[in-house]
Amino acid sequence: MGFVLYYLYNYFNRIHCVIIYLYNIMRAIVLSKYCNKGASSRIRMYQYLDYFRKNGINITISPLLDINYINMLYKHNKINYIAIIKGMIRRVIDLLSSEKHDLLWIEKELFPWVPFFVEKVFEARIPYLADYDDAIFHNYDIHPRRIVTCLLGRKIDEIMANAAVVTAGNGYLAERARSAGAPRVEILPSVINLESYPLVEVPVNDIFTIGWIGSPSTAKHLLDAEIALKQVCKNRGGKVVLIGAGENPFSGLMATMRDWNEATQSMEIGNFDVGIMPLPDNPWERGKCGFKLIQCMACGKPVVASPVGVNREIVVEGVNGFLASTSKEWVDALLRLRADPELRRAMGEKGRRMVEEKYCLQVTAPRLHRLLLEAAGRA
């Protein structure tokens, strides 16, 4: 019985390969870091797959870390080492048959904390496009342990230099790729799908509502605005709603906690009066892609953010929101928005327009489709 099943599998696999060959369909393997529940993989890769499949690219998905890893990380803030080992083995198996594809589409790196010469064994087989939405190179090049900087300090630079194309979520990441010697670097922002963010009328809130959306790993950044939030919210002058933070990161500020849900996130954001994105000005944070801001703007909300990295490009001061460095600037911006509903509406409209013009799947999908074809030499 096993022999029969094996024979049938090989028979239909050969037919599949012949069909792909006859119709000149490009074949790409998506080597994402996470499954669809991981924010970076979902935003940078998975949301594009339907478009690519409809436009002639045969997609195979190979996430490194599965749902078990994500659940333990987000719910218990623990590393699932068994899931990592299983993921590594699964990825090696997938890569051993990668030559049947025309392109590797890599999220950041194939194997975290493994030297480049190991990855090169697989990456040298066929062309690859490497994508970055975080300054992951700082995991290695500014690590406090010298052995890490020696073995891995230039790992990401080597991956970038050997890629057919590097796509970077912002200028900070793109500049690193260029300095690493990448032959072609394209800035591709992290975007939303407009179909998932319809503009709807929402009731006026009884209390000025300041909202944030993210994950437990980024909730620590909220502490940069804690003093200002306490001042604005005192005496019921406002309330804070956190989506996806896990636990309340504040010590002396009550916050309404919401679980993240892909199906309801735009509705939840729609109930904000303003969206916020505080960030410390550190090397890692300069590589952030401002996706929280883009989500809030897509829902027609004004935003207040730290002037760090790409935030300075997304937020046009006084047009779609405000940039705030100090607690006083945060307080002034939030109080101004609290006092002026018409200003909130006007800024929200301009933010939505910016998303429609620059930060949505409908704009970036055709461009990324072309980049994949060109990286594989199929354009």
C-alpha positions as CSV (number, residue, x, y, z in Angstrom):
1,M,0.0,0.0,0.0
2,G,2.8,2.4,0.9
3,F,4.5,1.7,-2.4
4,V,1.3,2.4,-4.3
5,L,0.8,5.8,-2.5
6,Y,4.5,6.7,-3.1
7,Y,4.1,5.8,-6.8
8,L,0.9,7.9,-7.1
9,Y,2.5,10.8,-5.4
10,N,5.5,10.9,-7.8
11,Y,3.2,10.3,-10.8
12,F,1.0,13.4,-10.0
13,N,4.0,15.4,-9.0
14,R,5.5,14.9,-12.4
15,I,2.2,15.8,-14.1
16,H,2.2,19.0,-11.9
17,C,5.7,19.9,-13.0
18,V,4.9,19.3,-16.7
19,I,1.8,21.6,-16.4
20,I,3.9,24.3,-14.8
21,Y,6.6,23.9,-17.5
22,L,4.1,24.0,-20.4
23,Y,2.4,27.1,-19.2
24,N,5.7,28.8,-18.2
25,I,4.4,29.3,-14.6
26,M,7.0,30.8,-12.3
27,R,7.6,28.7,-9.1
28,A,8.6,30.5,-5.8
29,I,9.0,29.1,-2.3
30,V,8.1,31.5,0.5
31,L,10.6,31.0,3.3
32,S,8.8,33.1,6.0
33,K,10.0,33.3,9.6
34,Y,6.5,32.6,11.0
35,C,3.2,31.1,10.1
36,N,0.3,33.4,9.1
37,K,-0.2,34.4,12.8
38,G,3.2,36.1,13.0
39,A,2.7,39.8,12.2
40,S,5.8,40.4,10.1
41,S,5.3,37.3,7.9
42,R,1.6,38.0,7.4
43,I,2.1,41.6,6.4
44,R,5.2,41.2,4.3
45,M,4.4,37.9,2.6
46,Y,1.1,36.1,3.2
47,Q,-1.2,38.9,2.3
48,Y,0.3,39.0,-1.2
49,L,-0.1,35.3,-2.0
50,D,-3.6,35.4,-3.5
51,Y,-2.6,38.2,-5.9
52,F,0.5,36.3,-7.0
53,R,-1.3,33.0,-7.5
54,K,-3.9,34.8,-9.6
55,N,-1.1,36.4,-11.7
56,G,0.9,33.4,-12.7
57,I,3.2,32.5,-9.8
58,N,3.0,29.1,-8.3
59,I,3.6,29.5,-4.5
60,T,4.9,27.0,-2.0
61,I,4.9,28.1,1.7
62,S,7.6,27.1,4.1
63,P,7.3,28.9,7.5
64,L,10.2,28.3,9.9
65,L,8.2,28.7,13.1
66,D,4.7,27.3,13.5
67,I,1.6,28.3,15.5
68,N,2.9,26.5,18.6
69,Y,5.9,28.8,18.7
70,I,3.8,31.9,18.3
71,N,1.2,30.9,20.9
72,M,3.9,30.2,23.6
73,L,5.7,33.5,22.7
74,Y,2.6,35.7,22.8
75,K,0.6,34.0,25.6
76,H,3.4,33.0,27.9
77,N,6.4,35.1,26.7
78,K,8.5,31.9,26.5
79,I,10.6,30.4,23.7
80,N,9.5,27.0,22.4
81,Y,12.8,25.4,21.6
82,I,11.1,22.2,20.4
83,A,9.2,24.2,17.8
84,I,12.5,25.8,16.7
85,I,14.3,22.4,16.3
86,K,11.3,21.0,14.3
87,G,11.2,24.1,12.2
88,M,14.9,23.9,11.4
89,I,14.6,20.3,10.3
90,R,11.5,21.0,8.3
91,R,13.3,23.9,6.5
92,V,16.3,21.9,5.6
93,I,14.1,19.2,4.1
94,D,12.2,21.9,2.1
95,L,15.5,23.5,0.9
96,L,16.9,20.2,-0.3
97,S,14.2,20.2,-3.0
98,S,14.4,23.9,-3.6
99,E,15.9,23.5,-7.1
100,K,12.5,22.7,-8.5
101,H,11.6,26.4,-7.9
102,D,12.7,29.5,-9.8
103,L,13.1,31.7,-6.7
104,L,13.6,31.7,-3.0
105,W,11.6,34.5,-1.3
106,I,13.3,34.8,2.1
107,E,12.1,36.7,5.1
108,K,15.3,38.1,6.7
109,E,17.4,34.8,6.9
110,L,16.9,31.1,6.5
111,F,18.2,30.0,9.9
112,P,18.5,32.5,12.9
113,W,21.7,32.5,14.8
114,V,23.4,30.2,12.2
115,P,26.5,31.6,10.3
116,F,26.2,32.7,6.7
117,F,28.4,29.9,5.3
118,V,25.7,27.4,6.3
119,E,22.9,29.4,4.6
120,K,25.1,29.9,1.5
121,V,24.9,26.2,0.8
122,F,21.2,26.6,0.1
123,E,21.1,30.1,-1.2
124,A,23.7,29.6,-3.9
125,R,21.5,27.1,-5.7
126,I,18.9,29.4,-7.2
127,P,18.2,33.2,-7.1
128,Y,16.6,34.7,-4.1
129,L,14.8,37.8,-3.0
130,A,15.5,38.8,0.7
131,D,13.0,41.0,2.5
132,Y,13.5,43.1,5.7
133,D,11.1,45.0,7.8
134,D,13.3,45.1,10.9
135,A,16.9,45.9,11.7
136,I,17.6,42.3,12.4
137,F,21.3,42.8,11.6
138,H,21.5,44.6,15.0
139,N,20.8,41.2,16.7
140,Y,24.3,40.3,15.7
141,D,26.5,43.4,15.0
142,I,25.9,45.1,18.3
143,H,25.5,42.0,20.4
144,P,27.4,42.3,23.7
145,R,29.2,38.9,23.3
146,R,32.2,39.1,21.0
147,I,31.8,35.6,19.7
148,V,28.4,36.6,18.3
149,T,29.7,39.7,16.6
150,C,32.7,37.7,15.1
151,L,30.6,34.8,13.8
152,L,27.4,36.6,12.8
153,G,28.2,40.4,12.8
154,R,28.2,40.5,9.0
155,K,25.8,37.6,8.3
156,I,22.8,39.8,7.2
157,D,25.2,41.9,5.0
158,E,26.3,38.7,3.3
159,I,22.7,37.6,2.6
160,M,21.9,41.1,1.2
161,A,25.0,41.2,-0.9
162,N,24.3,37.8,-2.5
163,A,20.5,38.4,-3.1
164,A,19.2,39.1,-6.6
165,V,16.9,41.7,-5.0
166,V,16.6,43.1,-1.5
167,T,13.3,44.6,-0.5
168,A,13.4,46.9,2.5
169,G,10.5,48.4,4.5
170,N,12.2,51.8,4.9
171,G,15.2,53.9,4.1
172,Y,17.2,52.9,7.2
173,L,17.1,49.2,6.1
174,A,17.7,50.0,2.4
175,E,20.8,52.0,3.3
176,R,22.2,49.0,5.2
177,A,21.5,46.8,2.2
178,R,23.3,49.2,-0.2
179,S,26.3,49.6,2.1
180,A,26.4,45.8,2.3
181,G,26.8,45.6,-1.5
182,A,23.4,44.4,-2.5
183,P,23.1,44.6,-6.3
184,R,19.6,45.9,-6.3
185,V,17.7,47.4,-3.4
186,E,14.0,48.5,-3.5
187,I,12.1,50.2,-0.7
188,L,8.7,48.4,-0.2
189,P,6.7,49.7,2.8
190,S,4.6,47.5,5.0
191,V,1.0,48.0,3.9
192,I,-2.6,47.1,4.5
193,N,-5.2,45.6,2.2
194,L,-7.9,48.3,1.7
195,E,-10.5,45.7,1.4
196,S,-10.0,44.8,5.0
197,Y,-10.2,48.4,6.2
198,P,-13.5,49.8,5.0
199,L,-14.3,53.3,6.2
200,V,-17.4,53.3,8.4
201,E,-19.1,55.8,10.6
202,V,-18.6,55.2,14.3
203,P,-20.4,56.6,17.3
204,V,-18.9,59.6,19.1
205,N,-17.0,58.3,22.2
206,D,-18.2,59.5,25.6
207,I,-14.5,59.6,26.6
208,F,-11.6,60.6,24.4
209,T,-10.1,57.3,23.3
210,I,-6.3,56.9,22.7
211,G,-5.6,53.6,21.0
212,W,-2.6,51.4,20.2
213,I,-2.3,48.1,18.3
214,G,0.6,45.7,18.3
215,S,2.0,42.6,19.9
216,P,3.3,41.7,23.4
217,S,6.9,42.1,22.1
218,T,6.3,45.8,21.2
219,A,4.0,46.8,24.1
220,K,7.1,47.9,26.1
221,H,7.4,50.9,23.8
222,L,4.2,52.3,25.3
223,L,6.2,53.2,28.5
224,D,7.8,56.0,26.5
225,A,4.5,57.8,26.6
226,E,3.2,56.7,30.0
227,I,3.7,60.0,31.8
228,A,1.8,61.9,29.1
229,L,-1.0,59.4,28.9
230,K,-1.5,59.6,32.7
231,Q,-1.8,63.3,32.5
232,V,-4.2,63.3,29.6
233,C,-6.4,60.6,31.1
234,K,-6.6,61.9,34.6
235,N,-10.1,62.9,35.9
236,R,-11.7,60.9,33.0
237,G,-10.2,63.2,30.4
238,G,-9.4,60.1,28.3
239,K,-8.9,56.4,28.2
240,V,-6.3,54.1,26.7
241,V,-7.3,51.0,24.6
242,L,-4.5,48.5,23.8
243,I,-5.0,45.8,21.1
244,G,-2.7,42.8,21.2
245,A,-0.5,44.0,24.0
246,G,-1.1,40.9,26.1
247,E,-0.9,42.5,29.5
248,N,-1.1,46.1,30.6
249,P,2.5,47.4,30.5
250,F,1.6,50.4,32.7
251,S,2.1,50.4,36.4
252,G,-0.2,53.3,37.3
253,L,-2.5,53.7,34.4
254,M,-5.6,51.7,33.7
255,A,-6.0,50.5,30.2
256,T,-8.7,48.6,28.3
257,M,-7.1,45.4,26.9
258,R,-8.3,43.8,23.7
259,D,-7.2,40.6,22.1
260,W,-5.9,40.9,18.6
261,N,-8.1,39.4,15.9
262,E,-7.5,39.8,12.2
263,A,-11.2,39.8,11.4
264,T,-12.1,42.6,13.9
265,Q,-8.9,44.7,14.1
266,S,-10.1,47.4,11.7
267,M,-13.4,47.7,13.6
268,E,-11.5,48.0,16.9
269,I,-9.2,50.7,15.5
270,G,-12.3,52.5,14.1
271,N,-13.4,53.1,17.7
272,F,-10.2,55.1,18.5
273,D,-10.2,58.9,18.5
274,V,-6.4,58.9,17.9
275,G,-3.8,56.2,17.3
276,I,-0.4,56.4,18.9
277,M,3.1,54.9,18.3
278,P,5.7,55.8,20.9
279,L,9.2,54.5,20.2
280,P,12.6,55.0,21.8
281,D,15.3,56.3,19.5
282,N,17.5,53.2,19.4
283,P,19.2,51.4,16.4
284,W,16.6,48.6,16.4
285,E,13.6,50.9,16.5
286,R,15.0,53.0,13.7
287,G,14.4,50.0,11.5
288,K,10.6,49.8,12.3
289,C,8.2,50.3,9.4
290,G,5.4,52.3,11.1
291,F,2.7,49.7,10.4
292,K,0.7,50.7,13.5
293,L,0.4,54.2,12.1
294,I,-0.6,52.9,8.7
295,Q,-3.4,50.8,10.3
296,C,-4.8,53.8,12.2
297,M,-4.6,56.1,9.2
298,A,-6.3,53.4,7.1
299,C,-9.2,53.7,9.6
300,G,-9.4,57.4,9.2
301,K,-7.7,58.2,12.5
302,P,-5.2,61.0,13.3
303,V,-1.9,59.7,14.8
304,V,0.7,60.8,17.3
305,A,4.1,59.2,17.1
306,S,7.7,59.5,18.2
307,P,9.9,61.0,15.4
308,V,12.0,57.8,15.0
309,G,12.9,56.2,11.7
310,V,10.2,56.0,9.1
311,N,7.6,57.6,11.4
312,R,9.0,61.0,10.3
313,E,8.0,60.1,6.7
314,I,4.6,58.7,7.5
315,V,3.4,61.4,9.9
316,V,3.2,64.8,8.2
317,E,3.3,67.2,11.1
318,G,-0.1,69.1,11.4
319,V,-1.5,67.3,8.4
320,N,-2.3,63.7,9.4
321,G,-1.0,63.8,12.9
322,F,1.7,65.0,15.2
323,L,5.3,64.0,16.1
324,A,6.2,64.1,19.8
325,S,9.6,63.7,21.4
326,T,9.0,64.9,25.0
327,S,6.2,64.2,27.5
328,K,5.1,67.9,27.0
329,E,4.9,67.4,23.2
330,W,2.9,64.2,23.7
331,V,0.5,66.0,26.1
332,D,0.1,69.1,23.9
333,A,-0.6,66.9,20.8
334,L,-3.2,64.7,22.6
335,L,-4.9,67.7,24.3
336,R,-5.2,69.5,21.0
337,L,-6.8,66.5,19.3
338,R,-9.1,65.9,22.3
339,A,-10.3,69.5,22.1
340,D,-11.0,69.6,18.4
341,P,-13.2,66.8,16.8
342,E,-13.1,68.6,13.4
343,L,-9.3,68.6,13.4
344,R,-9.4,64.8,14.2
345,R,-11.8,64.3,11.3
346,A,-9.7,66.3,8.8
347,M,-6.4,64.7,9.8
348,G,-8.0,61.3,9.6
349,E,-9.2,61.9,6.0
350,K,-5.8,63.0,4.9
351,G,-4.2,60.0,6.6
352,R,-6.6,57.7,4.8
353,R,-5.8,59.4,1.5
354,M,-2.1,58.8,2.1
355,V,-2.7,55.1,2.7
356,E,-4.7,54.8,-0.5
357,E,-2.0,56.5,-2.5
358,K,1.1,54.8,-1.0
359,Y,0.6,52.3,1.8
360,C,-1.9,49.7,0.5
361,L,-1.6,46.3,-1.1
362,Q,-3.5,47.6,-4.2
363,V,-0.5,49.8,-4.9
364,T,2.4,47.6,-3.8
365,A,1.3,44.2,-5.0
366,P,1.9,44.8,-8.8
367,R,5.3,46.2,-8.0
368,L,6.3,43.3,-5.8
369,H,5.0,40.9,-8.4
370,R,7.3,42.5,-10.9
371,L,10.3,42.4,-8.5
372,L,9.8,38.6,-7.9
373,L,9.7,38.0,-11.7
374,E,12.8,40.1,-12.2
375,A,14.7,38.4,-9.3
376,A,14.0,35.0,-10.9
377,G,15.0,36.2,-14.3
378,R,11.5,35.7,-15.6
379,A,10.6,39.3,-16.5
